[in-house]
Amino acid sequence: MFVHGRYIRKKIIRGFSKSNKSMSTPSKPLPFFTKCCFCIPLRIGCFILGYFSLVIKTVHTITLIGFTAYFGYTTHGFDHFDRPNDMDERRVAELDIMEKPILKRIELFFAIALLANFIWLFVNIACLVGLHKRRPGPVRLYVSFATFKLILSLVGIISLMGTDLTRVLTAIFEMFTFVLAAYFILVYYVYAMQLEREEFERQSNITFEHVKTIGDIYPTKLDKQNLVA
């Protein structure tokens, strides 16, 4: 069977094109969701949100560290509060029994809060790195953590519901921030889908170019020769 060299290359490229079309591609971004706040491109909007969140979270973490250090210092390492030197030893023992469990709970609260803040800072920085390098993975990670945080805030909003007017007003305010946060998470999610699609198309083009150059490994005269299969 005689096959022309150029025909071989065409068959290879055509076969790759068919297999490439059959591969599952990332879902397209929502056609009506191409801007952040209906006026800013998604990429710029994600950068604004990311750096704003980073600044707020950094200030919050530094404040929390300072408050934890101050409270730990004034309670002698979350052990006890200062007492008058002339206090009766029996009274001191009673206060120790009352204070230590409370201080240990406060210490645990600060530890969990600091850990959560550091994790959130790490995720925020990773998201910004992903935005700069156009990598969807870190952005997806940020969306996952933000969604989990949003669910926790929803639980808090539900717990605030009651007959007390102050609690109802607080719940309304928290619901507003909840909706706003959900919208911003959607911005990140849509842009992550866009990055995934761009990455998929880029990888497909690179692979296709490699396949196109398969014919170049043969001599130029191959097109004028007949190959025996």
GUZA-641969 format. One record per residue (C-alpha): x, y, z; residue number from 1. Coordinates in steps of 0.5 Angstrom, whole numbers, m for minus. Layout:
east north up n
X Y Z NUM
...
This chain:
east north up n
0 0 0 1
3 7 m2 2
2 13 2 3
4 20 1 4
8 23 6 5
4 30 6 6
m3 25 7 7
0 22 13 8
1 29 16 9
m6 31 14 10
m9 25 17 11
m5 26 24 12
m7 33 25 13
m15 31 23 14
m15 25 28 15
m12 30 33 16
m17 35 31 17
m23 30 32 18
m20 28 39 19
m19 35 41 20
m26 37 40 21
m29 31 43 22
m25 33 50 23
m29 36 55 24
m28 43 56 25
m29 48 62 26
m36 51 62 27
m36 58 59 28
m37 64 64 29
m44 66 64 30
m45 71 58 31
m49 76 62 32
m44 76 68 33
m38 80 64 34
m37 86 69 35
m36 87 76 36
m41 91 79 37
m43 92 72 38
m38 97 70 39
m31 94 72 40
m28 88 68 41
m28 82 72 42
m20 81 73 43
m19 88 75 44
m25 87 80 45
m22 81 83 46
m15 85 84 47
m19 91 87 48
m23 86 92 49
m17 81 93 50
m12 87 95 51
m18 91 99 52
m19 84 103 53
m12 83 104 54
m11 90 107 55
m17 89 112 56
m15 82 114 57
m8 84 115 58
m10 90 120 59
m15 86 123 60
m10 80 125 61
m5 85 127 62
m10 88 132 63
m12 81 134 64
m5 80 136 65
m4 86 140 66
m10 85 144 67
m8 78 145 68
m1 80 147 69
m4 85 152 70
m9 81 155 71
m4 75 156 72
1 80 159 73
m5 83 164 74
m7 76 166 75
0 73 167 76
m1 68 161 77
m8 67 162 78
m7 65 169 79
m10 70 173 80
m12 77 174 81
m8 82 178 82
m10 82 186 83
m8 86 192 84
m2 84 196 85
m6 84 202 86
m12 79 200 87
m13 73 204 88
m10 66 201 89
m17 63 202 90
m20 68 197 91
m14 68 192 92
m16 60 192 93
m23 62 191 94
m21 67 185 95
m17 62 182 96
m22 56 181 97
m27 62 178 98
m22 65 174 99
m18 60 171 100
m23 56 167 101
m26 63 164 102
m19 65 162 103
m17 58 159 104
m23 59 154 105
m21 66 153 106
m14 63 151 107
m17 58 146 108
m22 63 143 109
m16 68 141 110
m12 62 139 111
m17 59 134 112
m18 66 132 113
m11 68 130 114
m11 61 127 115
m17 63 122 116
m14 69 121 117
m7 67 119 118
m10 61 114 119
m15 67 111 120
m9 71 110 121
m5 65 107 122
m11 64 102 123
m12 71 100 124
m5 72 98 125
m5 65 94 126
m11 68 91 127
m7 74 89 128
m1 70 86 129
m6 66 82 130
m9 72 79 131
m3 75 77 132
0 69 74 133
m7 67 71 134
m8 61 75 135
m15 58 77 136
m13 54 82 137
m11 59 88 138
m18 63 86 139
m22 56 86 140
m19 55 93 141
m21 62 95 142
m28 61 93 143
m28 55 97 144
m26 58 103 145
m30 64 102 146
m36 60 101 147
m35 56 108 148
m34 63 111 149
m41 65 108 150
m44 59 111 151
m42 60 118 152
m44 67 117 153
m51 65 115 154
m51 60 121 155
m50 67 125 156
m55 71 122 157
m60 65 123 158
m58 65 131 159
m60 73 131 160
m67 72 129 161
m72 73 134 162
m77 78 137 163
m72 83 140 164
m72 89 135 165
m64 90 136 166
m63 83 134 167
m67 84 128 168
m64 90 126 169
m57 87 127 170
m60 81 123 171
m62 85 117 172
m55 89 117 173
m52 82 117 174
m56 79 111 175
m54 85 107 176
m47 84 108 177
m48 76 107 178
m51 78 100 179
m46 83 98 180
m40 77 100 181
m44 72 96 182
m44 77 90 183
m36 78 90 184
m35 70 91 185
m39 70 85 186
m35 75 81 187
m29 70 83 188
m32 64 81 189
m34 67 74 190
m27 69 73 191
m24 62 75 192
m28 59 70 193
m26 64 65 194
m18 63 67 195
m20 55 67 196
m22 56 60 197
m16 60 58 198
m12 55 60 199
m15 49 57 200
m15 53 50 201
m8 55 51 202
m6 47 53 203
m10 45 47 204
m6 50 42 205
1 48 45 206
m1 40 44 207
m4 42 37 208
2 46 35 209
7 40 37 210
2 35 33 211
3 40 27 212
11 39 27 213
11 32 27 214
12 32 19 215
18 36 20 216
22 30 23 217
22 27 16 218
26 30 11 219
23 35 6 220
24 30 0 221
19 26 4 222
13 29 0 223
16 27 m6 224
17 20 m4 225
12 14 m4 226
12 10 3 227
11 3 3 228
6 1 9 229
